[in-house]
Amino acid sequence: MIVRRRSFVFAVFAAVVAASFAAPSYAQSFDHKGLARLVLENHIRPGYDRLLASAREFSDEAKAFCDAAPGEPTDALKEAFRDLVLSWARIEQVQFGPVMDERRHARVFYWPDRKGLGRRQVRRTLAKKDARSLDPAALAERSVALQGLGAAEILLYAKSAKEFATPGPARDFRCGYLKTIAANIVNIAAEVQSAWNDENGYVRTFLSPGVDNPSYLDDGEVTLEIAKAFLVGLERLRDIEIAGPLGLSRKTSRRTRAAFKPSGLSTRFLIAKLEGMTMLYVAGGLGDRIDAHEWGMGSSILSELNLALNHMKSLNVLMGEVAENEEAENRLLASGFPLKNAREQTSRILADAAGLSLGFNALDGD
C-alpha cells in the first residue's frame, strides 16, 4: 500500500499532554534521581567517551594523510570521518549541560544551513588562505560554520578536494585547515567529556537539584530535561531532518539540503540519531519507568522506535535520491508514523507518571 505524501502530518507538538495532577502519588513515587544517574552512567558518559575516541582517531588520520605524499583523501581518513559523524549523531540529542556552553554543540555541527552559509564561508577561507583557520584557539572563536563536521566534509568531499593531490600552497593550506578542524573537535569533545566526569562540576548540578542549584530547582526539572532531549530529538528527526529534504516541512515547501549529503552519510546519520535516542530510552531507563507506570507501554514504544529504525534501514538509495525514488520515499515517510506514536505516547505517560508539564513546542524558534 502506497503511503500518501501529504498524510505525513506535522502537527504542532504543544497540547499533546499537560501535567497530570489527578494522581499525585504517581509523581511522588517516580524515581527522578535514579533516572538521572542511569542516563548519566549508561548514555551520556559512554556517548561522549565514544565521541572523543572518534575525534582523536579522525585527527590522527588527518595528520597521517597530510604528512604523506599528495593524493586523494584516503579510505582510512573517510572511514574515520564517518565514525566521527555517527558518534556525534548518537549523542547529539543531549542538548543540555556542558555541550551547550561556549557554542560547543553548534561548533561541532552547524545544521540546518538553509542558506549555504557554511559552504560560502569555507570557500572564502580557502580562497583567502585565512591564517586564523590554522590555529585551533583562533578557529574556536570564529563562525560555527567554519569549524565543525560540516566544514570538514566540504574539505574532504567538495570538488576542490582535488587540491589535496597537488603539491603547493593550496594543498598545504587545505591540510592545515583540516588538521585544525580535527584538533578543534577533539578539544570540544574532551572538554565535554571531562565536564561530565567531574563529580564536583556539572555532574553535581545534574544530580543534586535545589534552591542553590543554578540550573535545576528540583528533581523533576532534571527528568524534564531528559524527557525533552528524547522528545525533541524525535520531533526534529521527523519534522525537520526527514521532512525537510522531502519538501514536507511546516515552515517551507522547498526541499532542504540533507545533512551530510556530499559524503553520502545522510541516511546513516539519521539512523545513528535514532539509535542514539533508542539508547537513551532503553539504557537510560525511560522505557522501564514507562512500563512500571503503564504495563506494556514501555515495550510498545520501543517497538515503534524499532519499526521506524527498520523503515530507515531498508532504504536502498542515498538520502539525496529518495525524492526521485517513490518506493524509497514511501519507506522514509512510513518511518514518520511510529516516530510520532513513540513521541506522543512517551509524552503522555511521562506527564502522568512523573508529574511533568510537557506542553512545549520543540520547534519554536527554528
Buried (B, 14 or more C-beta within 10 A) or exposed (E): EEBEBEEBEBEEBBEBBEBBEEEEEBBEEBBBBEBBBBBBEBBBBBBBBBBBBBBBBBBBBBBEBBEEEBEEBBEEBBEBBBBBBBBBBBBBBBBBBBBEEBBBBBBBBBBBBEEEBBBEBBBEBBEEBBEBBBBBEBBBEBBBBBBBBBBBBBBBBBEBBEBBEEEEEBBBBBBBBBBBBBBBBBBBBBBBBBBBBEEEEBBEBBBBBEEEBEEBEEBBBBBBBBBBBBBBBBBBBBBBBBBBBBEBBBBEEEBBBBBBBBBBBBBBBBBBBBBBBBBBBBBBBBBBBBBBBBEEBBEBBBEBBBBBBEBBBEBEBBBBBBBEBEEBBBBBBBBBBBBBBBBBBBBBBBBBBBBBEBBBBBBEEE
